[in-house]
Amino acid sequence: MTILSVTRGLWGSSHPGPTVVVTVLTAALAVSAGIGVERIALLGFAVFLGQLSVGISNDAFDAERDREVGRSDKPIARGDLSVRTAWIAAIGALVLALALSTPLGLGLLGAHAVFLAASWVYNAGLKATVFSLAPFLLAFGLFPSFATLAAPDPELAAPWAWFAGAALGAAIHLTNVLPDLDDDARTGITGLPHRLGARPAAALAAAAVLCGGIAVTAGAAGWQPEQVPAVSWVFFVLVSAVALLALGLAIRARSGRVLFRLVMLAALLLAAQLVVAGGSLAG
């Protein structure tokens, strides 16, 4: 294999979409929280490498399962990338991610380490259990604190941001697995969304987004409705409208790509609302 083909295989195995989204969201939250440019760059690169480790390790753990179900979209399953190379890259990215987190402080290093540990534990097998949601609640509950812990005067994010982050994580997990439910079931992956079923999982994800939107809107304004700025109300209306539409479709026994896309759109709007409220993240 050439260096170019290996690089392509590693990037394809990294789950590029989520990797880029989480990295961009991290940087956006840091900008919104008023962190300096150098710290934002270091934080963004550390998170990017961490997400590479999560994505590549996921495909390495799932190599046999992906081959069984004929996942032609997976470089390892296609034979474009060896499992050994994937493991070397995943572990290397993990070590570098933690090394780059260190200059930003022990608080950020600890939070990033917990985030990555939760992600790797999920990949290693927790995703096949009824507790599959737990790593997402922990990891994304911590996620808003990345911006506040990377500041020169580090502190954890406010409780409402923890709740909103956990709600976002719940929505991501419950929705992200929906397209693969059948393939997962054939290979013994029976996490919480699989046990709930597609429509109940989508309904729960939509409800989580709605609760997260309420937390961001009210929490960032000190739980005083009259202090909520107009832009926050706009985002809250958008998040609520999309989430309620998805919830209604799920309750009416509608499923499929439309429902999947609606819940993902609601989750992205919640993430954007969290960025808009970034100036109030600090606890």
VEXVOGU-502138 format. One record per residue: residue number from 1; x, z, y of N, C-alpha, C, CB in turn. Coordinates in steps of 0.2 Angstrom, whole numbers, always signed. Each point is the difference from the previous one (the first is absolute). Glycine has a CB too. Layout:
<NUM <X Z Y> <X Z Y> <X Z Y> <X Z Y>>
...
//
This chain:
<1 <+4 +0 -6> <-4 +0 +6> <+4 +0 +6> <-9 +6 -6>>
<2 <+7 -10 +11> <+4 +0 +7> <-2 +6 +4> <+1 -12 -1>>
<3 <+3 +14 +6> <-2 +5 +5> <-6 -1 +3> <+12 +2 +2>>
<4 <-14 -9 +0> <-6 -1 +3> <-6 +1 -4> <+6 -9 +6>>
<5 <-5 +7 -13> <-6 +1 -4> <-1 +7 -2> <+2 -11 -5>>
<6 <+3 +15 +5> <-1 +7 -1> <-3 +3 +6> <+10 +1 -7>>
<7 <-8 -3 +13> <-3 +3 +6> <-7 -2 +1> <+11 -1 +5>>
<8 <-13 -5 -7> <-7 -2 +0> <-4 +4 -5> <+3 -11 +3>>
<9 <+0 +12 -9> <-3 +4 -5> <-2 +8 +2> <+5 -8 -8>>
<10 <+1 +10 +11> <-1 +7 +3> <-5 +1 +5> <+12 +2 -3>>
<11 <-12 -7 +8> <-5 +0 +5> <-7 -1 -3> <+8 -4 +8>>
<12 <-9 +0 -12> <-6 -1 -4> <-3 +6 -3> <+3 -12 -1>>
<13 <+2 +16 -2> <-2 +6 -4> <-1 +6 +5> <+7 -4 -10>>
<14 <-5 +3 +16> <-1 +6 +5> <-7 +1 +3> <+12 -2 +3>>
<15 <-17 -2 -6> <-6 +0 +3> <+0 -1 +8> <-4 +8 -9>>
<16 <+6 -14 +11> <+2 -1 +7> <-5 +2 +5> <+7 -9 -4>>
<17 <-14 +8 +2> <-5 +1 +5> <+0 +8 +2> <-7 -10 -5>>
<18 <+6 +14 +0> <+0 +7 +2> <+6 +3 +3> <-8 +1 -9>>
<19 <+14 -4 +7> <+7 +2 +2> <+0 -1 +8> <+5 -3 -11>>
<20 <-7 -3 +13> <+0 -2 +7> <-5 +4 +4> <+4 -12 -3>>
<21 <-10 +13 +0> <-5 +3 +4> <+2 +7 +1> <-9 -7 -5>>
<22 <+11 +11 +0> <+2 +7 +1> <+6 +0 +5> <-4 +3 -12>>
<23 <+9 -7 +11> <+6 +0 +5> <-3 -1 +7> <+8 -4 -9>>
<24 <-12 -1 +10> <-2 -2 +7> <-4 +6 +3> <-1 -12 -3>>
<25 <-4 +15 -2> <-4 +6 +3> <+5 +6 +2> <-10 -4 -8>>
<26 <+15 +5 +4> <+5 +5 +1> <+3 -1 +7> <+2 +1 -12>>
<27 <+0 -7 +14> <+3 -2 +6> <-5 +1 +6> <+8 -8 -6>>
<28 <-14 +6 +4> <-5 +0 +6> <-2 +7 +1> <-5 -11 -4>>
<29 <+4 +15 -1> <-1 +7 +2> <+6 +4 +4> <-7 +0 -11>>
<30 <+13 -2 +9> <+5 +3 +3> <+1 -3 +8> <+6 +1 -11>>
<31 <-8 -7 +12> <+0 -3 +7> <-6 +4 +4> <+4 -11 -4>>
<32 <-10 +12 +0> <-5 +3 +4> <+1 +7 +1> <-7 -7 -6>>
<33 <+11 +11 +2> <+2 +7 +1> <+6 +0 +5> <-4 +3 -12>>
<34 <+7 -8 +14> <+5 +0 +6> <+7 +2 -3> <-9 +4 +7>>
<35 <+10 -6 -13> <+7 +0 -3> <+4 -5 +3> <-4 +5 -11>>
<36 <+11 -3 +12> <+5 -5 +2> <+1 -6 -4> <+5 +10 +6>>
<37 <-3 -15 -3> <+1 -7 -4> <+5 +1 -6> <-2 -6 +11>>
<38 <+8 +10 -10> <+4 +0 -6> <-3 +4 -5> <+10 +0 +8>>
<39 <-13 +5 -7> <-3 +4 -5> <-6 -4 -4> <+3 +11 +7>>
<40 <-7 -15 -3> <-5 -4 -3> <+3 -5 -5> <-7 +1 +11>>
<41 <+13 -4 -9> <+3 -5 -4> <+3 +3 -6> <+3 -6 +10>>
<42 <+0 +12 -10> <+2 +4 -6> <-5 +2 -4> <+10 +4 +7>>
<43 <-16 -1 -4> <-5 +2 -4> <-4 -6 -4> <-2 +9 +8>>
<44 <+2 -15 -4> <-3 -6 -3> <+4 -2 -6> <-5 -3 +11>>
<45 <+11 +2 -10> <+4 -2 -5> <+0 +4 -6> <+8 -5 +8>>
<46 <-8 +12 -7> <+0 +5 -6> <-6 -1 -4> <+7 +8 +7>>
<47 <-13 -9 -3> <-6 +0 -3> <-1 -7 -4> <-5 +7 +9>>
<48 <+8 -12 -6> <+0 -7 -3> <+3 +1 -7> <+0 -6 +11>>
<49 <+6 +9 -11> <+4 +0 -6> <-4 +5 -5> <+11 -2 +6>>
<50 <-14 +7 -4> <-4 +4 -4> <-5 -4 -4> <+3 +10 +8>>
<51 <-7 -14 -4> <-5 -4 -2> <+2 -5 -5> <-6 +2 +10>>
<52 <+12 -5 -9> <+3 -4 -5> <+1 +3 -6> <+6 -6 +9>>
<53 <-3 +12 -9> <+1 +4 -6> <-7 +1 -4> <+10 +6 +5>>
<54 <-15 -4 -1> <-6 +1 -3> <-3 -6 -4> <-2 +9 +9>>
<55 <+2 -14 -5> <-3 -7 -3> <+4 -2 -6> <-4 -3 +11>>
<56 <+10 +3 -10> <+5 -3 -6> <-1 +4 -6> <+8 -5 +8>>
<57 <-8 +12 -7> <+0 +5 -6> <-7 -1 -3> <+8 +8 +6>>
<58 <-13 -9 -2> <-7 -1 -3> <+0 -6 -5> <-5 +4 +10>>
<59 <+8 -10 -8> <+1 -5 -4> <+4 +1 -6> <-2 -8 +9>>
<60 <+7 +12 -8> <+5 +1 -6> <-4 +5 -5> <+10 -1 +8>>
<61 <-13 +6 -6> <-4 +4 -4> <-5 -4 -4> <+1 +10 +8>>
<62 <-4 -15 -5> <-6 -4 -2> <+2 -6 -4> <-7 +4 +9>>
<63 <+14 -5 -10> <+2 -7 -3> <-3 -2 -6> <+11 +3 +5>>
<64 <-12 +2 -10> <-3 -2 -6> <-7 -1 +0> <+8 +7 -5>>
<65 <-11 -3 +9> <-8 -1 +1> <-1 -6 +4> <-1 +12 +0>>
<66 <+5 -14 +5> <-1 -7 +3> <+1 -6 -4> <+3 +6 +10>>
<67 <+2 -5 -15> <+1 -6 -5> <-6 +0 -4> <+12 +2 +0>>
<68 <-15 +3 -2> <-6 +0 -5> <-6 -3 +3> <+4 +11 -5>>
<69 <-5 -10 +11> <-6 -3 +3> <+2 -7 +4> <-5 +12 +1>>
<70 <+11 -14 -2> <+2 -7 +3> <+0 +0 +8> <-5 -5 -11>>
<71 <+7 +10 +14> <+1 +0 +7> <+5 -5 +3> <-4 +12 +0>>
<72 <+2 -18 +1> <+4 -5 +2> <+2 +1 +7> <-5 -8 -7>>
<73 <+2 +12 +11> <+2 +2 +7> <+6 +5 +0> <-12 -3 +4>>
<74 <+14 +6 -10> <+5 +5 +0> <+7 -3 -2> <-9 +9 -3>>
<75 <+14 -9 +7> <+7 -3 -2> <+2 +3 -6> <+2 -2 +12>>
<76 <-2 +8 -14> <+2 +3 -6> <-3 -3 -6> <+3 +11 +6>>
<77 <-10 -11 -5> <-4 -3 -6> <+1 -7 -1> <-9 +8 +3>>
<78 <+11 -12 +2> <+1 -7 +0> <+7 -1 -3> <-7 -3 +9>>
<79 <+12 +8 -9> <+6 -1 -2> <+5 -2 +5> <-4 -3 -11>>
<80 <+2 +3 +17> <+4 -1 +6> <+5 +5 +2> <-9 -7 +4>>
<81 <+7 +13 -6> <+4 +6 +2> <+1 +5 -7> <-4 -1 +13>>
<82 <+10 +3 -14> <+0 +5 -6> <-2 +7 +2> <+10 -7 -4>>
<83 <-12 +11 +0> <-2 +7 +1> <+6 +4 +2> <-9 -1 -8>>
<84 <+15 +0 +5> <+6 +3 +2> <+1 -1 +8> <+5 -1 -12>>
<85 <-5 -5 +14> <+1 -2 +7> <-5 +4 +4> <+5 -11 -3>>
<86 <-11 +11 +1> <-5 +3 +4> <+1 +8 +1> <-8 -9 -4>>
<87 <+10 +12 -1> <+1 +7 +0> <+6 +1 +4> <-4 +2 -11>>
<88 <+10 -6 +11> <+5 +1 +4> <-2 +0 +8> <+8 -5 -9>>
<89 <-12 +0 +10> <-2 -1 +7> <-4 +5 +2> <+1 -12 -1>>
<90 <-6 +14 -3> <-5 +6 +2> <+4 +6 +1> <-9 -5 -6>>
<91 <+13 +7 +2> <+4 +6 +1> <+5 +0 +6> <-1 +2 -12>>
<92 <+4 -8 +13> <+4 -1 +6> <-4 +1 +6> <+8 -8 -7>>
<93 <-13 +5 +8> <-5 +0 +6> <-2 +7 +1> <-4 -12 -2>>
<94 <+2 +16 -3> <-2 +7 +0> <+6 +4 +3> <-8 -2 -9>>
<95 <+14 +1 +7> <+6 +4 +2> <+1 -2 +8> <+5 +1 -12>>
<96 <-5 -7 +13> <+1 -2 +7> <-5 +2 +5> <+6 -10 -4>>
<97 <-13 +10 +2> <-5 +2 +4> <+1 +8 +2> <-8 -9 -6>>
<98 <+10 +13 +1> <+1 +7 +1> <+6 +1 +5> <-6 +3 -11>>
<99 <+11 -7 +9> <+6 +1 +5> <-1 -2 +7> <+7 -3 -10>>
<100 <-11 -2 +11> <-2 -2 +7> <-5 +5 +3> <+2 -12 -3>>
<101 <-6 +15 -1> <-4 +5 +3> <+4 +7 +2> <-9 -5 -7>>
<102 <+14 +6 +4> <+4 +6 +2> <+2 +1 +7> <+4 -1 -11>>
<103 <-2 -4 +15> <+2 +1 +7> <-6 +1 +4> <+9 -7 -2>>
<104 <-15 +6 +0> <-6 +2 +4> <-2 +7 -1> <-3 -12 -1>>
<105 <+6 +16 -3> <-1 +7 -1> <-2 +2 -7> <-3 +0 +12>>
<106 <+3 +6 -13> <-1 +2 -7> <-8 +0 -1> <+10 +7 +0>>
<107 <-14 -6 +5> <-7 +0 +0> <-2 -7 -3> <-1 +8 +9>>
<108 <+3 -13 -5> <-2 -7 -2> <+3 -2 -7> <+0 -3 +12>>
<109 <+6 +5 -14> <+3 -1 -6> <-5 +3 -6> <+12 +0 +5>>
<110 <-14 +6 -3> <-4 +4 -5> <-7 -4 -1> <+6 +11 +3>>
<111 <-9 -13 +3> <-6 -3 -1> <+0 -7 -3> <-3 +6 +10>>
<112 <+9 -10 -9> <+0 -6 -3> <+2 +1 -7> <+4 -5 +10>>
<113 <+0 +10 -12> <+1 +1 -7> <-6 +2 -4> <+11 +4 +3>>
<114 <-15 +0 +0> <-7 +1 -3> <-4 -6 -1> <+0 +12 +4>>
<115 <-1 -16 +1> <-3 -6 +0> <+2 -5 -6> <-2 +1 +13>>
<116 <+9 -2 -13> <+2 -4 -5> <+0 +3 -7> <+8 -4 +8>>
<117 <-8 +11 -9> <+0 +3 -6> <-8 -1 -3> <+9 +8 +3>>
<118 <-13 -7 +2> <-7 -1 -2> <-2 -7 -3> <-3 +9 +9>>
<119 <+6 -14 -5> <-1 -7 -2> <+3 -2 -6> <+0 -2 +12>>
<120 <+6 +5 -14> <+4 -2 -6> <-4 +4 -6> <+11 -1 +6>>
<121 <-13 +7 -5> <-4 +3 -5> <-6 -4 -2> <+4 +12 +4>>
<122 <-8 -14 +1> <-5 -4 -1> <+1 -6 -4> <-5 +3 +11>>
<123 <+11 -7 -9> <+2 -6 -4> <+2 +2 -7> <+4 -5 +10>>
<124 <-1 +11 -11> <+3 +2 -7> <-6 +2 -5> <+10 +4 +6>>
<125 <-16 -4 -3> <-5 +2 -5> <-6 +3 +2> <+8 +1 -8>>
<126 <-8 +3 +14> <-6 +3 +3> <-6 -4 +1> <+8 +8 +5>>
<127 <-6 -15 -4> <-5 -5 +2> <-5 -1 -6> <+8 -5 +8>>
<128 <-6 +7 -14> <-4 -1 -6> <-4 +6 -1> <+8 -7 -5>>
<129 <-8 +12 +9> <-4 +6 -1> <-6 +1 +5> <+11 +5 -5>>
<130 <-15 +0 +4> <-5 +2 +5> <+3 +3 +7> <-8 +2 -10>>
<131 <+14 -1 +10> <+3 +3 +6> <+4 -5 +4> <+2 +10 -6>>
<132 <-4 -17 +4> <+4 -5 +4> <-1 +0 +7> <-2 -7 -10>>
<133 <-3 +10 +13> <-1 +0 +7> <+5 +5 +4> <-12 -3 -2>>
<134 <+14 +8 -2> <+4 +6 +3> <+6 -2 +3> <-5 +7 -9>>
<135 <+9 -12 +7> <+6 -2 +3> <-1 -3 +7> <+5 -2 -11>>
<136 <-11 -2 +11> <-2 -3 +6> <-2 +5 +6> <-3 -11 -7>>
<137 <-1 +16 +5> <-2 +5 +4> <+6 +3 +3> <-11 +2 -6>>
<138 <+16 +0 +2> <+6 +4 +2> <+4 -5 +5> <+0 +7 -11>>
<139 <+2 -13 +8> <+4 -4 +4> <-2 -2 +6> <+4 -4 -11>>
<140 <-10 +1 +12> <-3 -2 +6> <-3 +6 +4> <-3 -11 -5>>
<141 <+2 +17 +2> <-1 +5 +5> <+6 +2 +4> <-8 +4 -9>>
<142 <+14 -5 +6> <+6 +2 +3> <+2 -6 +5> <+4 +6 -10>>
<143 <-6 -12 +9> <+2 -6 +3> <+0 +0 +8> <-4 -6 -10>>
<144 <-1 +9 +13> <+0 +0 +7> <+5 +5 +3> <-12 -2 +0>>
<145 <+15 +6 -4> <+5 +5 +2> <+7 -4 +0> <-6 +10 -5>>
<146 <+6 -16 +2> <+7 -3 +1> <+2 -1 +7> <-3 -6 -11>>
<147 <-2 +4 +15> <+1 -2 +7> <+2 +7 +4> <-8 -10 +0>>
<148 <+4 +15 -1> <+2 +6 +3> <+6 +4 -2> <-12 +1 +2>>
<149 <+14 -2 -8> <+6 +3 -3> <+6 -4 +2> <-7 +5 -10>>
<150 <+6 -11 +11> <+6 -4 +2> <+2 +1 +8> <-3 -8 -9>>
<151 <-1 +12 +12> <+1 +1 +8> <+6 +5 +0> <-12 -2 +3>>
<152 <+15 +2 +3> <+6 +4 +1> <-3 +8 +0> <+5 -9 +8>>
<153 <-11 +10 -7> <-3 +7 -1> <-5 -1 -6> <+2 +4 +13>>
<154 <+0 -4 -19> <-4 -1 -5> <-6 +5 -1> <+10 -6 -6>>
<155 <-15 +4 +4> <-6 +4 -2> <-5 -4 -5> <+1 +7 +11>>
<156 <-5 -3 -15> <-5 -3 -4> <-5 -3 +4> <+3 +7 -9>>
<157 <-7 -12 +7> <-5 -3 +3> <-6 +5 +0> <+3 -12 -3>>
<158 <-8 +11 +7> <-6 +5 +1> <-4 -1 -6> <+0 -1 +12>>
<159 <-4 +6 -14> <-4 +0 -6> <-5 -6 -1> <+1 +13 +0>>
<160 <-4 -15 +6> <-4 -5 +0> <+3 -7 -3> <-7 +6 +9>>
<161 <+14 -6 -7> <+4 -6 -2> <+1 +0 -7> <+5 -1 +11>>
<162 <-3 +7 -14> <+0 +1 -7> <-6 -3 -4> <+8 +10 +2>>
<163 <-14 -7 +1> <-6 -2 -4> <-1 -8 +1> <-5 +12 +3>>
<164 <+6 -14 +3> <-1 -8 +1> <+5 -4 -5> <-4 +2 +12>>
<165 <+10 +1 -12> <+5 -4 -5> <-2 +1 -7> <+9 +2 +8>>
<166 <-11 +3 -10> <-3 +1 -7> <-6 -4 -1> <+5 +11 +0>>
<167 <-9 -12 +5> <-6 -4 -1> <+2 -7 -1> <-7 +8 +7>>
<168 <+12 -10 -3> <+3 -7 +0> <+3 -1 -7> <+2 +0 +12>>
<169 <+2 +5 -15> <+3 -1 -6> <-5 -1 -6> <+9 +7 +4>>
<170 <-15 -3 -3> <-5 +0 -5> <-3 -7 +0> <-2 +12 +1>>
<171 <+0 -15 +5> <-3 -6 +0> <+5 -6 -3> <-7 +4 +10>>
<172 <+13 -3 -8> <+5 -5 -3> <+0 +0 -7> <+7 +1 +10>>
<173 <-6 +5 -13> <+0 +0 -8> <-7 -2 -3> <+9 +9 +1>>
<174 <-14 -7 +1> <-7 -1 -3> <-1 -8 +1> <-4 +12 +3>>
<175 <+6 -15 +2> <-1 -7 +1> <+5 -4 -3> <-6 +3 +11>>
<176 <+12 -2 -10> <+6 -4 -2> <-1 -2 -8> <+7 +5 +9>>
<177 <-9 +0 -13> <+0 -2 -7> <-6 -4 -2> <+6 +11 -2>>
<178 <-11 -12 +6> <-7 -3 -2> <+2 -7 -3> <-6 +6 +9>>
<179 <+10 -10 -6> <+1 -7 -3> <+3 +0 -7> <+1 -4 +11>>
<180 <+2 +10 -13> <+4 +0 -6> <-4 +5 -6> <+11 -3 +7>>
<181 <-17 +5 -5> <-3 +5 -5> <+0 -3 -7> <-7 +4 +9>>
<182 <+5 -10 -10> <+0 -3 -7> <+6 +0 -4> <-10 -7 +4>>
<183 <+15 +4 +0> <+7 +0 -3> <+3 +7 -1> <+2 -11 +6>>
<184 <-3 +16 -2> <+2 +6 -1> <-3 +4 -6> <+2 +1 +12>>
<185 <-9 -2 -13> <-3 +3 -5> <+2 -3 -7> <-10 +1 +7>>
<186 <+12 -7 -7> <+3 -3 -6> <+6 +3 -2> <-6 -10 +2>>
<187 <+10 +13 +2> <+7 +3 -1> <+0 +7 +1> <+5 -11 +3>>
<188 <-11 +14 -3> <+0 +8 -1> <+1 +3 +7> <+4 -1 -11>>
<189 <-5 -2 +17> <+0 +3 +6> <-7 +2 +2> <+10 -7 +4>>
<190 <-11 +13 -4> <-7 +3 +2> <+1 +5 +5> <-4 -3 -12>>
<191 <+6 +1 +18> <+0 +5 +5> <-7 +2 +3> <+11 -5 +3>>
<192 <-11 +9 +2> <-7 +2 +3> <-4 -6 +2> <+5 +10 +4>>
<193 <-3 -16 -1> <-4 -5 +2> <-3 -4 -6> <+6 -1 +10>>
<194 <-2 +1 -16> <-2 -3 -6> <-6 +4 -3> <+12 -5 -2>>
<195 <-11 +12 +2> <-5 +4 -3> <-7 +0 +4> <+9 +7 -4>>
<196 <-8 -8 +11> <-6 +0 +4> <-4 -7 +0> <+6 +8 +8>>
<197 <-2 -13 -9> <-3 -7 +0> <+1 -3 +7> <-8 +3 -9>>
<198 <+8 -10 +9> <+1 -3 +6> <-4 +2 +6> <+3 -10 -7>>
<199 <-10 +10 +6> <-4 +1 +6> <+0 +8 +2> <-7 -9 -4>>
<200 <+7 +14 +0> <+1 +7 +2> <+7 +1 +4> <-7 +3 -10>>
<201 <+12 -7 +7> <+7 +1 +3> <+0 -3 +7> <+5 +0 -11>>
<202 <-8 -6 +12> <-1 -3 +7> <-4 +4 +4> <+1 -11 -5>>
<203 <-6 +14 +3> <-4 +5 +4> <+3 +6 +2> <-10 -4 -6>>
<204 <+14 +7 +2> <+4 +6 +2> <+6 -2 +5> <-3 +5 -12>>
<205 <+6 -11 +11> <+5 -2 +5> <-3 -1 +6> <+6 -6 -9>>
<206 <-12 +3 +10> <-3 -1 +6> <-2 +6 +4> <-5 -11 -5>>
<207 <+2 +16 +1> <-1 +7 +2> <+6 +3 +3> <-10 +1 -8>>
<208 <+16 -2 +4> <+6 +3 +2> <+2 -2 +7> <+3 +1 -12>>
<209 <-4 -8 +13> <+2 -3 +6> <-4 +3 +6> <+4 -11 -6>>
<210 <-10 +11 +5> <-5 +3 +5> <+2 +7 +2> <-9 -8 -5>>
<211 <+10 +12 +0> <+2 +7 +2> <+7 +0 +3> <-6 +4 -10>>
<212 <+11 -9 +9> <+6 +0 +3> <-1 -2 +7> <+6 -3 -10>>
<213 <-11 -2 +11> <-1 -2 +7> <-3 +5 +5> <-2 -11 -5>>
<214 <-2 +16 +2> <-3 +5 +3> <+6 +5 +2> <-11 -1 -6>>
<215 <+15 +2 +1> <+6 +5 +2> <+4 -2 +5> <+0 +3 -12>>
<216 <+2 -10 +12> <+4 -3 +5> <-3 +1 +7> <+5 -8 -8>>
<217 <-11 +6 +8> <-4 -1 +7> <-1 +7 +3> <-6 -10 -4>>
<218 <+4 +15 +0> <-1 +7 +3> <+6 +4 +0> <-11 -1 -5>>
<219 <+15 +0 +0> <+6 +4 +0> <+5 -1 +5> <-1 +1 -12>>
<220 <+2 -7 +14> <+5 -2 +5> <-2 +2 +7> <+3 -10 -7>>
<221 <-10 +11 +7> <-2 +2 +7> <-2 +8 +0> <-5 -11 +1>>
<222 <+9 +14 -6> <-1 +8 +0> <-7 +2 -2> <+8 +0 +9>>
<223 <-12 -4 -13> <-6 +1 -2> <-5 +1 +6> <+5 +5 -10>>
<224 <-4 -8 +15> <-4 +0 +6> <-3 -8 +1> <+6 +11 +5>>
<225 <-12 -12 -7> <-2 -7 +1> <+0 -3 +7> <-7 +3 -9>>
<226 <+7 +1 +14> <+0 -3 +7> <+7 -2 +2> <-9 +8 +3>>
<227 <+14 -6 -7> <+7 -1 +1> <+3 -7 -4> <+2 +12 +2>>
<228 <-7 -14 -6> <+2 -6 -4> <+0 -6 +5> <-5 +4 -10>>
<229 <+11 -8 +10> <+1 -6 +5> <-4 -6 -3> <+11 +4 +3>>
<230 <-13 -8 +1> <-4 -6 -2> <+3 -4 -5> <-4 -1 +11>>
<231 <+10 +0 -11> <+3 -4 -6> <-1 +3 -7> <+9 -4 +9>>
<232 <-9 +11 -9> <-1 +3 -6> <-7 -1 -3> <+9 +9 +4>>
<233 <-14 -8 +1> <-6 -2 -2> <-1 -7 -3> <-4 +8 +9>>
<234 <+7 -12 -6> <+0 -7 -2> <+2 -1 -7> <+2 -4 +12>>
<235 <+4 +7 -13> <+2 +0 -7> <-4 +4 -5> <+12 -1 +5>>
<236 <-15 +6 -3> <-4 +4 -4> <-6 -4 -2> <+4 +11 +5>>
<237 <-7 -14 +0> <-6 -4 -2> <+2 -6 -5> <-5 +2 +12>>
<238 <+10 -5 -11> <+3 -6 -4> <+1 +3 -7> <+5 -6 +9>>
<239 <-2 +12 -10> <+2 +3 -6> <-7 +2 -4> <+11 +4 +4>>
<240 <-15 -1 +0> <-6 +2 -3> <-5 -6 -2> <+1 +11 +7>>
<241 <-1 -16 -3> <-5 -5 -2> <+3 -4 -6> <-3 -1 +12>>
<242 <+9 +0 -13> <+3 -3 -6> <-1 +4 -6> <+8 -7 +7>>
<243 <-6 +14 -6> <+0 +4 -6> <-8 +1 -2> <+10 +6 +4>>
<244 <-14 -5 +1> <-7 +1 -2> <-3 -7 -4> <-2 +8 +10>>
<245 <+4 -14 -7> <-2 -6 -3> <+2 +0 -8> <+0 -6 +11>>
<246 <+7 +8 -12> <+3 +0 -6> <-4 +5 -5> <+11 -4 +5>>
<247 <-12 +10 -2> <-4 +5 -4> <-7 -2 -2> <+7 +9 +7>>
<248 <-10 -13 -2> <-7 -2 -2> <+0 -5 -5> <-3 +2 +12>>
<249 <+8 -7 -12> <+1 -5 -5> <+1 +3 -7> <+4 -8 +8>>
<250 <+1 +14 -8> <+1 +3 -6> <-6 +4 -3> <+12 +1 +4>>
<251 <-16 +2 +0> <-6 +4 -2> <-5 -5 -3> <+3 +9 +9>>
<252 <-3 -15 -6> <-5 -5 -2> <+3 -4 -6> <-5 -1 +11>>
<253 <+10 +3 -14> <+3 -3 -6> <+3 -6 +1> <-9 +6 -7>>
<254 <+11 -7 +13> <+4 -7 +1> <+7 +2 -1> <-8 -4 +8>>
<255 <+12 -1 -11> <+7 +1 -1> <+3 -7 +1> <-1 +9 -8>>
<256 <+8 -9 +7> <+3 -7 +1> <+5 +0 +6> <-10 -5 -6>>
<257 <+12 -1 +7> <+5 +0 +5> <-2 +2 +7> <+5 -9 -6>>
<258 <-11 +7 +8> <-3 +2 +6> <+0 +8 +2> <-7 -10 -1>>
<259 <+5 +14 -4> <+1 +7 +0> <+7 +2 +0> <-11 +1 -6>>
<260 <+15 -4 +2> <+7 +2 +0> <+3 -1 +7> <+1 -3 -12>>
<261 <-2 -3 +15> <+3 -2 +7> <-3 +5 +5> <+1 -12 -4>>
<262 <-7 +13 +4> <-3 +5 +5> <+3 +7 +0> <-11 -7 -1>>
<263 <+12 +10 -5> <+3 +6 +0> <+7 +0 +2> <-7 +3 -9>>
<264 <+11 -8 +8> <+7 -1 +2> <+0 -1 +8> <+3 -5 -11>>
<265 <-8 +1 +13> <+0 -1 +8> <-2 +7 +3> <-4 -12 -2>>
<266 <+0 +16 -1> <-2 +7 +3> <+6 +4 +0> <-11 -1 -4>>
<267 <+15 +1 -2> <+7 +4 +0> <+5 -3 +5> <-2 +2 -12>>
<268 <+2 -8 +13> <+5 -3 +5> <-2 +2 +7> <+2 -9 -7>>
<269 <-9 +9 +9> <-2 +3 +6> <+1 +7 +1> <-9 -9 +0>>
<270 <+8 +13 -5> <+2 +7 +0> <+7 +1 +2> <-9 +3 -8>>
<271 <+14 -7 +5> <+7 +0 +1> <+1 -1 +7> <+3 -3 -12>>
<272 <-6 -2 +15> <+1 -2 +7> <-3 +5 +5> <-1 -12 -4>>
<273 <-4 +15 +2> <-3 +6 +4> <+5 +6 +0> <-12 -4 -3>>
<274 <+15 +5 -3> <+5 +5 +0> <+6 -1 +5> <-3 +2 -12>>
<275 <+5 -9 +12> <+6 -2 +4> <-2 +1 +8> <+3 -8 -9>>
<276 <-10 +7 +10> <-2 +0 +7> <+0 +8 +2> <-7 -10 -1>>
<277 <+6 +14 -4> <+0 +7 +2> <+7 +4 -1> <-12 +0 -4>>
<278 <+17 -4 +3> <+7 +2 -1> <+2 +5 +5> <+2 -11 -6>>
<279 <-3 +10 +12> <+2 +5 +5> <-2 +7 -1> <+0 -9 +8>>
<280 <-5 +10 -12> <-3 +7 -2> <+2 +2 -7> <-10 -2 +8>>
<281 <+14 -1 -11> <+2 +1 -7> <+3 +7 -1> <+1 -12 -2>>
<282 <+3 +14 +7> <+4 +7 -1> <-5 +5 -1> <+10 -4 +6>>
<283 <-9 +9 -10> <-4 +6 -1> <+2 +5 +5> <-1 -2 -12>>
//
